[in-house]
Amino acid sequence: MQLDIQYKDNEVIIMKGKDFEPAHIFQCGQCFRWYKESDDSYTGIVQNKALNVGKIDGNIIFKNTNKEDFLDIWMDYFDLKTDYDEIKKKISRKDPIMQNAVSFGEGIRILKQEPWETLISFIISSNNNIPRIKASIEKLSEEYGEYLGVYCGKKRFGFPKPEVLAALSVEKIAACGTGYRASYIKSTAAAIAKAPTALETIKSLDIENCQRRLMEYQGVGPKVAQCILFFSMGKMEAFPVDVWVKRVMEHFYFHKETPASVIQQFAWEKYGGFAGYAQQYLFYYAREQGIGKK
């Protein structure tokens, strides 16, 4: 996949970039630390780096970065070496429903996120909504993350390290809006602080063992584990079933109340190694269109 990349002072531009729509990428439920600016660009923090991403006249503009960081961090993070045309063709062939979902979510890319932050973020996501999840993660970062300076008129902070969260009281973690999940966060942070390479080891396992190991952490059930597998551990066949995915699958395919395990098995048989991509298109389509909303 050939990219026409221009490197400028503190800016990188992909000319006429395909399959990259910032709104669809950052608002499809896969990440929680990207915020929309007044010019419709998005600013986020990854690996303690602040980045602004926008699209003008078909060109994708990355601000506050350089060639070295772009190649070392952002190329992988935005999955820019993957040909999404091929993925879309393969899953769109399955049926008209998937075709519509892919068309609606044109430009979604799956971010390759860091496992530790993803683990805690999706523990917070359990029985929660996106605005509250984002607010909790931001508060944790502001209170206990590394100060990175001011960018786009706002103070920026890194995500807290495991040992920092492990040392906090449950009450202090809860005060950041995490609610009953605070004890899970503290317990999981303590486990990771004691075994800093554990997540990389887990990442190297097959999907079944990967999920089993993740579910040993407090607050990680099957759905949260599937999210972590897909968004940070490269298991592209993972198929997280949350309330929106359950609704859209029941609405279009089952026409009745169906257990998440049955939906998941159906998705694996239907989409195979691309199940995770299908899930993201379906999730975004269902949520934005209010499909199956009760």
C-alpha positions in Angstrom: 0.0 0.0 0.0 1.7 3.1 -1.3 1.3 6.4 0.7 2.3 9.8 -0.6 3.8 11.3 2.6 5.2 14.9 3.0 7.3 15.8 6.0 7.2 19.4 7.1 8.3 21.4 10.1 6.3 19.9 13.0 3.8 18.4 10.6 3.2 15.3 8.4 0.8 15.2 5.5 -0.6 12.1 3.7 -1.7 13.4 0.4 -5.1 12.2 -0.8 -5.2 9.6 2.0 -7.7 6.8 1.5 -9.8 5.1 4.2 -9.2 7.7 6.9 -12.0 9.7 8.3 -11.1 11.2 11.7 -14.7 11.5 12.9 -15.3 7.8 12.2 -12.0 6.7 13.7 -12.3 8.6 16.9 -16.0 8.3 17.5 -16.6 4.6 16.8 -16.0 3.6 20.4 -12.5 2.2 20.2 -10.7 5.0 22.0 -11.4 7.5 24.7 -8.6 10.2 24.7 -9.3 12.0 21.4 -11.2 15.2 21.5 -12.8 17.2 18.7 -11.5 20.7 18.1 -13.5 23.7 16.8 -12.0 23.1 13.3 -13.2 19.5 13.2 -9.7 18.1 13.8 -9.0 15.8 16.8 -6.4 16.1 19.5 -5.2 13.1 21.5 -2.5 11.7 23.7 -0.7 8.5 22.8 2.6 7.3 24.5 2.8 10.6 26.2 2.8 12.4 22.8 0.1 15.0 21.9 -1.1 14.9 18.3 -3.6 16.8 16.3 -5.2 15.0 13.3 -7.4 16.6 10.6 -8.5 16.2 7.0 -8.6 19.0 4.5 -9.3 18.5 0.8 -8.7 14.8 1.1 -5.2 15.3 2.7 -4.6 13.9 6.2 -2.7 16.3 8.4 -0.8 15.3 11.5 0.3 18.2 13.6 2.9 18.4 16.4 5.0 15.5 15.1 8.0 14.8 13.0 9.3 12.1 10.6 10.9 10.0 13.3 7.8 9.9 15.6 5.5 9.4 12.6 7.4 6.3 11.4 8.0 5.0 15.0 4.6 5.6 16.5 1.9 6.9 14.3 2.3 4.7 11.3 1.6 1.7 13.4 -0.9 3.4 15.7 -3.2 4.4 12.8 -2.6 1.0 11.1 -1.5 2.8 7.9 0.2 -0.2 6.3 -3.1 -2.2 6.2 -5.1 -2.1 3.0 -8.6 -1.4 4.2 -10.0 -1.6 0.7 -9.4 -5.4 0.7 -10.9 -5.8 4.2 -14.0 -3.9 3.2 -14.4 -5.9 0.0 -14.2 -9.2 1.9 -16.7 -8.4 4.6 -19.1 -6.4 2.3 -19.5 -9.5 0.2 -21.2 -11.3 3.1 -24.6 -9.6 2.8 -26.3 -6.2 2.1 -26.4 -5.4 5.9 -22.7 -5.5 6.2 -22.4 -3.5 2.9 -24.5 -0.7 4.4 -22.6 -0.7 7.7 -19.2 -0.5 5.8 -20.5 2.3 3.6 -21.8 4.2 6.6 -18.5 3.8 8.5 -16.3 4.6 5.5 -12.9 5.6 6.7 -12.8 3.8 10.1 -9.3 2.5 10.9 -8.6 0.2 13.9 -6.1 1.9 16.2 -3.2 -0.2 17.5 -3.4 0.9 21.2 -1.1 0.3 24.2 -2.3 -2.7 26.2 -2.0 -1.2 29.7 -4.1 1.9 29.0 -6.6 -0.2 27.0 -7.0 -2.6 29.8 -7.9 0.1 32.4 -10.0 2.0 29.8 -12.2 -0.9 29.1 -12.6 -1.9 32.7 -14.0 1.6 33.1 -16.2 1.1 30.1 -18.1 -1.8 31.7 -21.8 -0.8 32.1 -20.9 2.8 31.2 -21.4 5.3 28.4 -18.7 7.0 26.3 -19.0 10.5 27.7 -18.6 9.2 31.3 -15.8 6.8 30.3 -13.9 9.7 28.7 -14.4 12.0 31.7 -13.2 9.3 34.1 -10.0 8.6 32.1 -9.3 12.3 31.6 -9.7 12.9 35.4 -7.4 10.0 36.2 -4.8 11.3 33.8 -5.1 14.9 35.0 -4.7 13.9 38.7 -2.2 11.1 38.4 -0.6 11.1 34.9 2.6 12.9 33.8 2.2 16.5 32.9 3.2 16.9 29.2 2.7 20.7 28.8 0.1 22.9 27.0 -1.1 22.0 23.5 -4.0 23.5 21.6 -4.7 25.7 24.6 -5.1 22.9 27.0 -2.9 21.2 29.6 -2.1 17.7 28.6 -1.3 14.6 30.7 -0.2 11.1 30.1 -2.1 8.1 31.2 -1.1 7.0 34.8 1.4 4.3 35.3 0.4 1.0 37.0 2.5 1.6 40.1 0.9 5.1 40.5 -2.7 3.7 40.4 -1.7 0.7 42.6 -0.5 3.1 45.3 -3.8 5.0 45.4 -6.7 4.3 47.7 -9.9 3.0 46.2 -11.6 6.2 47.3 -9.2 8.4 45.3 -9.7 6.3 42.2 -13.5 6.4 42.7 -13.3 10.2 43.0 -12.3 10.3 39.4 -15.8 9.0 38.4 -14.9 5.3 38.2 -17.6 4.2 40.7 -17.6 0.5 41.7 -14.8 -0.2 39.2 -12.3 1.6 41.4 -11.4 -1.5 43.3 -10.9 -3.4 40.0 -8.6 -0.7 38.8 -6.5 -0.8 41.9 -6.3 -4.6 42.0 -5.4 -4.8 38.3 -2.8 -1.9 38.5 -1.2 -3.7 41.5 -1.0 -7.0 39.4 0.6 -5.2 36.4 3.0 -3.2 38.7 4.2 -6.5 40.1 4.6 -8.1 36.6 5.4 -5.3 34.1 5.9 -7.7 31.2 2.7 -9.7 31.8 0.6 -7.9 29.1 3.2 -8.4 26.4 3.4 -12.1 27.4 -0.4 -12.4 27.2 -0.4 -10.7 23.8 1.8 -13.4 22.4 -0.7 -16.2 23.2 -3.5 -17.5 21.0 -6.8 -15.8 21.4 -8.4 -18.4 23.7 -5.5 -18.3 26.2 -5.1 -14.6 25.8 -8.8 -14.1 26.8 -8.4 -16.6 29.7 -5.4 -14.8 31.1 -7.0 -11.3 30.7 -10.1 -12.5 32.6 -7.9 -13.2 35.6 -7.7 -9.5 36.2 -10.5 -8.1 38.3 -13.2 -6.2 36.3 -12.4 -8.1 33.0 -15.3 -10.2 31.8 -15.7 -11.7 28.3 -16.8 -8.5 26.5 -14.0 -6.3 28.1 -11.5 -9.1 27.3 -12.6 -9.1 23.6 -12.2 -5.4 23.4 -8.7 -5.5 24.8 -7.8 -8.4 22.5 -9.0 -6.5 19.4 -7.8 -3.0 20.2 -4.4 -3.6 21.7 -3.3 -7.2 21.2 -3.7 -7.7 17.5 -6.5 -10.4 17.7 -8.4 -9.2 14.7 -10.9 -12.1 14.9 -12.1 -10.9 18.3 -15.8 -9.9 18.3 -16.8 -7.9 21.4 -20.6 -8.0 22.0 -21.8 -4.9 23.8 -25.4 -3.6 24.0 -25.2 -1.9 20.5 -23.7 -4.9 18.7 -26.2 -7.2 20.4 -29.0 -5.0 19.3 -27.9 -4.7 15.7 -27.2 -8.5 15.4 -30.6 -9.3 16.9 -32.3 -6.8 14.7 -30.8 -7.9 11.4 -29.8 -11.5 11.9 -31.7 -13.2 14.7 -34.9 -11.3 15.1 -35.1 -12.3 18.8 -33.3 -12.1 22.1 -30.0 -14.0 21.6 -27.1 -14.8 24.0 -23.8 -13.0 23.4 -22.0 -16.3 23.0 -24.3 -17.3 20.2 -23.9 -14.0 18.4 -20.1 -14.3 18.8 -20.0 -17.8 17.3 -22.2 -16.6 14.4 -19.8 -13.7 13.8 -16.7 -15.9 13.8 -18.3 -18.4 11.4 -19.5 -15.5 9.1 -16.5 -13.2 9.2 -13.6 -15.4 10.3 -10.3 -13.5 10.8 -12.1 -10.2 10.0 -14.7 -10.4 12.7 -13.3 -7.5 14.6 -13.5 -5.2 11.7 -17.1 -6.2 11.0 -17.9 -5.5 14.7 -16.6 -2.0 14.5 -18.6 -1.2 11.4 -21.7 -2.7 12.9 -21.2 -1.0 16.3 -20.8 2.5 14.7 -23.7 1.9 12.3 -26.0 0.7 15.1 -25.1 3.5 17.6 -25.3 6.4 15.1 -28.5 5.2 13.5 -30.1 4.1 16.8 -30.8 0.6 15.3 -32.7 -1.6 17.7 -32.8 1.2 20.3 -35.3 0.5 23.1 
